[in-house]
Every structure is written in structure tokens, then in C-alpha cells.
Amino acid sequence: MRQKYKELRFRKAAERILSENPEFPGKITLLHSDGSPELPLYSKPLSYFLVAALPKFEATFLISPDSVPERPQLHLLYFEHTDSDTTMKIMNEAYDHGVHVENPLVNYLAIGPRDSVKLELDDSVQRDYLSKICIDGSVVLMKGKQRSITFGNSKRKGLKFVS
């Protein structure tokens, strides 16, 4: 897909996914490195979930405007499941200088330098395409029961997959 669509690959992928408008039932939790209690951030079905270290995935696709590659900081972006047209509108706002982060439907926050964020996929999800996540351009299938993945900051610049 990268070769065929080049700059438009994220838009094309979104159009393909939104043709079915799937719900991603799961839970997002903020984990503190200091041992303080986990902070559940969200536990309703999602349309979109992203942890980013980079501001752009394409030249004009500013998905995480506050991300600076030189800083070891991650940003979390997610929004509740909504209709396909609304989701596409939000995603298109990322092509408009990243104004989607000002949309009241979008949650966008920085992850502390020693904190991490955990995405848990509900066990009710049986279809493989709802169990796939994109990690740095690669698609990973989350298998089995109690599926989760944790993202944290690395002492080196960028993203670290904790588990």
C-alpha cells in the first residue's frame, strides 16, 4: 500500500476501514511509573486510538501536532466510536494543519516521560481485522484472551513497547 498510494496511504486505509465503520471495544489506562494507581481514561468503544512520537505520518497529515521527534515524549489521541462521516471529518482535519486536536470529540494528551499507556482489547472481539493495530507502519494482530499492549517512553528518543 505504501508504494501504490504513497502520500495518500493513510487516507486510503481510513476509507477502507470506515466502509464498515467498526467499533473497537476496549479500555485505555494511564500507568504511572511512581506506583500511584492506574488512571482509567476511557472504556467505551473507540473509532480511533493512536500513540505517537512523531507529528506527521505523511507530509500533510499532521496527526500529533505537539509531538517533537527530538523529545522523548509520546502523545495519546483517541475518540469515541461515531458514524463514518464524523470519523472521516476528524481524520481530514489532520490534513488541515492538525486542527482535529481542537475538535471536542477528540481526546489528545501528552504521556509523562516515565508514564505509559495501556490499550486493552475486549475479549468479545472475535474478528481478526478488529484485533489488528498499526505499530510504526507495521500491522500487528493481537491474539488470545486478555489482549493488551502497553506503550511508554524510551530513554532513547521515540516509542517503547513495554508489553
LUMGU-654661 format. One record per atom (N, C-alpha, C): x, y, z. Coordinates in steps of 0.1 Angstrom, whole numbers, plus 5000, padded with zeros to 4 digits. Each point is the difference from the previous one (the first is absolute). Layout:
XYZ
...
//
This chain:
500849885000
499250125000
500950135000
501149995007
500950115001
500550044986
500449914991
500550034987
498850054991
498949935001
498950044991
499450145002
499850035013
499250125003
501050115006
501249975003
501050105005
499450095010
499850134997
499650105009
498549985005
499249934993
498649985003
499749875008
501049935004
499849875005
499250005013
500150105009
499250005012
498650034997
499850094990
498650044996
499349884994
500749924991
499549884994
499749895010
500949995010
499749905010
498850035008
499950135004
498850055007
498749974993
500050044987
498849984992
499649854999
501049914999
499749865000
499449955013
500650045011
499549965013
498750065003
499850124996
498750075003
498849954992
500349934989
498949944992
499249915009
500649945010
499249915010
499850075013
500750125003
499850075012
500049915012
501149935003
500049915011
500250075013
499549945011
500250055014
501249925005
500950065007
501149945007
499850005015
499349895005
499750005015
501349985007
500350085010
501149985008
500150105011
501250015006
500250095011
501450074999
500150125003
501350085000
500350035014
501249975005
500450035013
501350075000
500250105009
501250075002
500749935012
501349954997
500749945011
501250095004
500050025013
501150095006
501249925005
501150054997
501349935004
500350015014
499350105007
500350025014
499249915009
499249914995
499349905008
498650055003
499750134997
498650055003
499049924992
498750005004
499049924994
499950024985
499649904992
499750024986
498950094999
500050084989
498950094997
499349964988
498849935002
499249974988
499650124992
500350014988
499750124992
498749984992
499849884995
498949984991
499649854999
498749975000
499649864999
498849984992
499850094990
498949984990
500549964987
499249964991
500549964986
500750124994
501149984993
500750104993
499950004985
500150114994
500250014985
501550014997
500850065009
501450024997
500850015013
501249944999
500950005011
501450024994
500850085006
501450034995
500950045011
501249945000
501150055008
501150044991
500450125001
501050064990
501250065006
501149984994
501250075003
500450104989
499449994989
500250094988
498850084997
500250124995
498850094997
499349964988
500849954990
499449974986
500249864996
499049944994
500249874994
500150014985
499650124994
500250034986
500350155000
500450054989
500550145000
498950105004
498749974998
499050095003
499049955011
500349885005
499249935010
500650025014
499650125006
500550045013
499149945011
500349885003
499149925009
500350045015
501250035004
500450045013
500850135001
499350114999
500750134998
501050035011
499849955012
500950045012
501249905001
500149904991
501149915001
501250064993
501149985007
501350064995
501049885000
500549954988
500849895000
501250005009
500650125002
501250015009
499749995014
498750005004
499649985014
499549865003
500449945011
499549865003
498750015007
498950044992
498750015005
499049954990
499049935006
498949944992
498850085002
499150004990
498750065001
498949894997
498950015007
498949914998
498950074994
499449944990
498850064993
499049894998
498850035004
498949904998
498750075000
499049934994
498650055001
499049894999
498950035007
498949905001
499449964986
499549885000
499449954987
498950104996
500050034987
499150094994
499749954986
499150074993
499749964986
501250034991
500049934989
501150014990
500350144995
498950074998
500250144995
500750095010
499749995013
500650085010
501449955002
500349875000
501449955001
500850064988
499549994988
500850054989
500250155001
499050075004
500250145002
501150035010
500149935011
501050025010
501449964993
500149894993
501249964994
500550104990
499050064992
500450104990
500550135007
499550035012
500550115007
501549995003
500549885001
501449985002
500850054988
499450004988
500650054988
499950165000
499250055008
499950155001
500850065011
501349975000
500950055010
499849955014
499449885001
499849945013
498950065009
499050064994
498950075007
499149895007
500149874996
499249905007
500250005015
501150035005
500350005014
499150105008
499550104993
499150105006
498549954999
499849904993
498649954999
499649945014
498850045005
499649965014
499849845001
499949934988
499849865001
501349935002
501150074997
501449945001
500650025013
500649905006
500850015012
501549994996
500750105004
501550014996
500850045012
500949925004
500850035012
501449954999
500950065008
501449965001
500149895010
500849904998
500349905009
501350045007
500050005014
501250045007
501249924997
501250065002
501249934995
500249865006
499549985012
500249875006
498749925001
498950054995
498849935000
499849924987
498949925000
499749924988
498549994999
499549964988
498649994997
499849854996
498949955005
499749864997
498649994992
500049934989
498849984992
499649855002
498849985006
499549865001
498949984991
500049894992
498949974991
499149915007
498750034999
499049925007
500049854994
499749915008
500049864996
498949964991
499050094999
498849984991
500450014986
501250064997
500450024986
500549874995
499449954989
500449874994
500650024986
499650104993
500550024987
501450054999
500849944992
501450035000
500350154996
499250054991
500350144995
499750105011
499249965010
499850095011
501049985011
500949914998
501149975010
501350044995
500050074988
501350054995
500250145003
501350035004
500450145002
501250034992
500250124997
501250044992
501050065010
501249944999
501150055008
501150044991
500350134999
501050054992
500049954986
498850004994
499949964986
499849854998
500249925011
499849854999
498749965006
499249914995
498849955005
500249885009
499550015013
500249895009
498749955004
499849875000
498849935004
500149975015
499150055008
499949975014
499149875002
500749895005
499349875001
499749965014
499149915002
499749945012
499150075009
499949975013
499250065010
500850115007
499350095006
500650115008
501150074992
499750044988
500950064991
500250155004
501350035001
500450145004
501350034994
500350134999
501350054996
500350125008
501250025004
500450125008
501050074993
499950144999
500950084993
500650105010
501350025000
500750095009
501150074993
500550105007
501250084994
501249925003
501050024991
501349945001
501050105004
501149965006
501050105003
500750044987
500049924990
500350044987
498850074994
500250084990
498850074995
499149904993
498750025003
499049924993
499149925009
499449904994
499049925005
500649875005
499549955012
500449875005
498849925003
500049874995
498949915002
500449925013
499250035010
500349945013
499649855001
498849974995
499549865000
499049984989
//
